[in-house]
Amino acid sequence: MDAPGPYSNSPSPAQACFRAYGDQIWVYDRDTPYAAIGQWQNQLYYDGTWHNYRSGDCQNLEGEGEWGVCNYDFYEDGTTHRYEDQGSRVRFRACGAWGCSAWSPWWRNNN
Protein backbone atom coordinates (compact mmCIF):
# COMPACT_ATOMS: atom_id res chain seq x y z
CA MET A 1 0.00 0.00 0.00
CA ASP A 2 1.09 3.58 -0.49
CA ALA A 3 1.96 5.69 2.52
CA PRO A 4 -1.10 7.64 3.63
CA GLY A 5 0.09 11.21 3.75
CA PRO A 6 1.24 14.02 5.97
CA TYR A 7 -0.81 13.54 9.13
CA SER A 8 1.29 11.12 11.15
CA ASN A 9 3.16 10.54 14.38
CA SER A 10 6.13 8.22 14.34
CA PRO A 11 8.89 7.88 16.97
CA SER A 12 7.90 4.31 17.96
CA PRO A 13 8.03 0.75 16.52
CA ALA A 14 4.71 1.53 14.80
CA GLN A 15 3.29 4.59 13.06
CA ALA A 16 -0.30 5.84 12.91
CA CYS A 17 -1.71 8.31 10.39
CA PHE A 18 -5.04 9.93 9.56
CA ARG A 19 -6.28 10.60 6.05
CA ALA A 20 -9.31 12.90 6.06
CA TYR A 21 -10.36 11.90 2.54
CA GLY A 22 -12.06 8.59 3.23
CA ASP A 23 -11.92 8.98 7.02
CA GLN A 24 -9.08 6.48 7.27
CA ILE A 25 -6.71 5.52 10.08
CA TRP A 26 -3.50 3.96 8.73
CA VAL A 27 -1.10 1.89 10.84
CA TYR A 28 2.45 0.91 9.89
CA ASP A 29 4.18 -1.99 11.64
CA ARG A 30 7.89 -1.10 11.47
CA ASP A 31 9.49 -3.91 13.37
CA THR A 32 7.34 -5.31 16.12
CA PRO A 33 6.62 -8.98 16.87
CA TYR A 34 3.14 -8.03 18.09
CA ALA A 35 0.23 -6.35 16.38
CA ALA A 36 0.56 -2.63 15.68
CA ILE A 37 -2.57 -0.67 16.59
CA GLY A 38 -3.71 2.85 15.83
CA GLN A 39 -5.90 4.27 18.60
CA TRP A 40 -8.15 7.17 17.63
CA GLN A 41 -10.55 9.62 19.25
CA ASN A 42 -13.24 11.72 17.59
CA GLN A 43 -14.81 14.83 19.14
CA LEU A 44 -17.77 16.94 18.03
CA TYR A 45 -18.26 20.63 18.75
CA TYR A 46 -21.56 21.75 20.30
CA ASP A 47 -22.84 23.90 23.16
CA GLY A 48 -19.71 26.05 22.75
CA THR A 49 -17.11 23.35 23.46
CA TRP A 50 -15.63 20.04 22.22
CA HIS A 51 -17.14 16.74 23.45
CA ASN A 52 -15.89 13.16 23.13
CA TYR A 53 -18.06 11.37 20.59
CA ARG A 54 -16.36 8.13 19.49
CA SER A 55 -13.06 6.30 19.93
CA GLY A 56 -11.57 3.03 18.80
CA ASP A 57 -8.65 0.96 17.57
CA CYS A 58 -7.39 0.09 14.10
CA GLN A 59 -5.28 -3.07 14.10
CA ASN A 60 -2.74 -3.67 11.35
CA LEU A 61 -3.38 -7.26 10.25
CA GLU A 62 -0.97 -7.00 7.29
CA GLY A 63 2.17 -7.75 9.33
CA GLU A 64 5.65 -6.36 9.83
CA GLY A 65 6.83 -3.85 7.24
CA GLU A 66 3.31 -3.26 5.91
CA TRP A 67 0.59 -0.60 6.13
CA GLY A 68 -2.88 -1.54 7.39
CA VAL A 69 -5.91 0.73 6.99
CA CYS A 70 -9.32 1.06 8.65
CA ASN A 71 -12.20 3.11 7.20
CA TYR A 72 -14.54 5.06 9.44
CA ASP A 73 -17.40 7.44 8.84
CA PHE A 74 -16.59 10.57 10.83
CA TYR A 75 -18.72 13.68 10.55
CA GLU A 76 -17.12 16.29 8.32
CA ASP A 77 -16.02 19.44 10.15
CA GLY A 78 -18.26 21.72 8.08
CA THR A 79 -21.45 19.63 8.07
CA THR A 80 -24.24 19.68 10.62
CA HIS A 81 -23.91 16.67 12.94
CA ARG A 82 -26.37 14.87 15.22
CA TYR A 83 -26.24 17.65 17.84
CA GLU A 84 -27.37 20.28 15.30
CA ASP A 85 -24.01 22.05 15.23
CA GLN A 86 -20.81 21.87 13.17
CA GLY A 87 -17.29 20.76 14.11
CA SER A 88 -15.53 17.39 14.02
CA ARG A 89 -11.94 16.58 14.87
CA VAL A 90 -9.78 13.45 15.20
CA ARG A 91 -6.53 12.52 16.92
CA PHE A 92 -4.57 9.26 16.91
CA ARG A 93 -1.52 7.42 18.21
CA ALA A 94 0.38 4.20 17.52
CA CYS A 95 0.35 1.42 20.14
CA GLY A 96 1.77 -2.05 20.64
CA ALA A 97 3.19 -4.33 23.32
CA TRP A 98 5.90 -1.67 23.95
CA GLY A 99 3.27 0.94 24.88
CA CYS A 100 1.90 3.92 22.94
CA SER A 101 3.33 6.97 21.23
CA ALA A 102 2.14 10.44 22.18
CA TRP A 103 -1.24 11.57 20.82
CA SER A 104 -1.12 13.54 17.60
CA PRO A 105 -2.48 17.07 17.56
CA TRP A 106 -6.22 17.34 16.89
CA TRP A 107 -7.01 17.38 13.14
CA ARG A 108 -10.20 19.02 11.93
CA ASN A 109 -11.93 16.55 9.64
CA ASN A 110 -11.88 18.60 6.44
CA ASN A 111 -11.46 16.85 3.12
C-alpha positions, -999 to +999 in steps of 0.1 A: +000+000+000+011+036-005+020+057+025-011+076+036+001+112+037+012+140+060-008+135+091+013+111+111+032+105+144+061+082+143+089+079+170+079+043+180+080+008+165+047+015+148+033+046+131-003+058+129-017+083+104-050+099+096-063+106+060-093+129+061-104+119+025-121+086+032-119+090+070-091+065+073-067+055+101-035+040+087-011+019+108+024+009+099+042-020+116+079-011+115+095-039+134+073-053+161+066-090+169+031-080+181+002-063+164+006-026+157-026-007+166-037+029+158-059+043+186-082+072+176-106+096+193-132+117+176-148+148+191-178+169+180-183+206+187-216+217+203-228+239+232-197+261+228-171+233+235-156+200+222-171+167+235-159+132+231-181+114+206-164+081+195-131+063+199-116+030+188-086+010+176-074+001+141-053-031+141-027-037+114-034-073+102-010-070+073+022-077+093+057-064+098+068-039+072+033-033+059+006-006+061-029-015+074-059+007+070-093+011+086-122+031+072-145+051+094-174+074+088-166+106+108-187+137+105-171+163+083-160+194+101-183+217+081-215+196+081-242+197+106-239+167+129-264+149+152-262+176+178-274+203+153-240+220+152-208+219+132-173+208+141-155+174+140-119+166+149-098+134+152-065+125+169-046+093+169-015+074+182+004+042+175+004+014+201+018-021+206+032-043+233+059-017+239+033+009+249+019+039+229+033+070+212+021+104+222-012+116+208-011+135+176-025+171+176-062+173+169-070+174+131-102+190+119-119+165+096-119+186+064-115+168+031 
